[in-house]
Amino acid sequence: MTSSESSEIDESVIAELGRLRDSIDNIDAAVVHMLAERFKCTQQVGLLKARHQLPPADPAREARQIVRLRELAESAKLDPAFAEKLLNFIIAEVIRHHETIAKS
Ligand SMILES: O=C(O)C(=O)C[C@]1(C(=O)O)C=C[C@@H](O)C=C1
């Protein structure tokens, strides 16, 4: 392989990496915007729950969400265990916010 051939390969690999990273950046931005919208909704839920003395957590609702999300993940070829962990992580933060609202 000549030095010009190897530098062409390097450039095409770098270009492909750049394209993939651009898509990753767009997807990450979409995730952030979607999470921000979700937290706007849960903020309203937190206020409603605090006003009506409802408990911050609703384990029955969470169980239904997990079943649904695991099914969605499976059909999207995403690891259902990962989807469940992610939902639990988000919900734990929401419950923390609900508790803060209830105390205030
Ligand atoms: O649906 C509710 O009751 C919420 O408070 C929202 C939410 C969620 O983030 O999806 C958070 C806490 C509950 O345990 C269940 C679900």
PDBQT file of the ligand as one rigid body, heavy atoms in Angstrom, charges set to zero:
ROOT
HETATM    1  O1  LIG A 201     -47.513   9.000  37.236  1.00  0.00    +0.000 OA
HETATM    2  C1  LIG A 201     -47.180   9.415  38.353  1.00  0.00    +0.000 C 
HETATM    3  O2  LIG A 201     -47.899   9.260  39.359  1.00  0.00    +0.000 OA
HETATM    4  C2  LIG A 201     -45.906  10.088  38.529  1.00  0.00    +0.000 C 
HETATM    5  O3  LIG A 201     -45.629  10.636  39.573  1.00  0.00    +0.000 OA
HETATM    6  C3  LIG A 201     -44.913  10.039  37.416  1.00  0.00    +0.000 C 
HETATM    7  C4  LIG A 201     -43.939   8.866  37.563  1.00  0.00    +0.000 C 
HETATM    8  C5  LIG A 201     -43.056   8.908  36.278  1.00  0.00    +0.000 C 
HETATM    9  O4  LIG A 201     -42.030   9.565  36.303  1.00  0.00    +0.000 OA
HETATM   10  O5  LIG A 201     -43.475   8.304  35.269  1.00  0.00    +0.000 OA
HETATM   11  C6  LIG A 201     -43.116   9.093  38.778  1.00  0.00    +0.000 C 
HETATM   12  C7  LIG A 201     -43.399   8.517  39.988  1.00  0.00    +0.000 C 
HETATM   13  C8  LIG A 201     -44.427   7.492  40.154  1.00  0.00    +0.000 C 
HETATM   14  O6  LIG A 201     -44.030   6.491  41.036  1.00  0.00    +0.000 OA
HETATM   15  C9  LIG A 201     -44.901   6.968  38.851  1.00  0.00    +0.000 C 
HETATM   16  C10 LIG A 201     -44.661   7.576  37.668  1.00  0.00    +0.000 C 
ENDROOT
TORSDOF 0
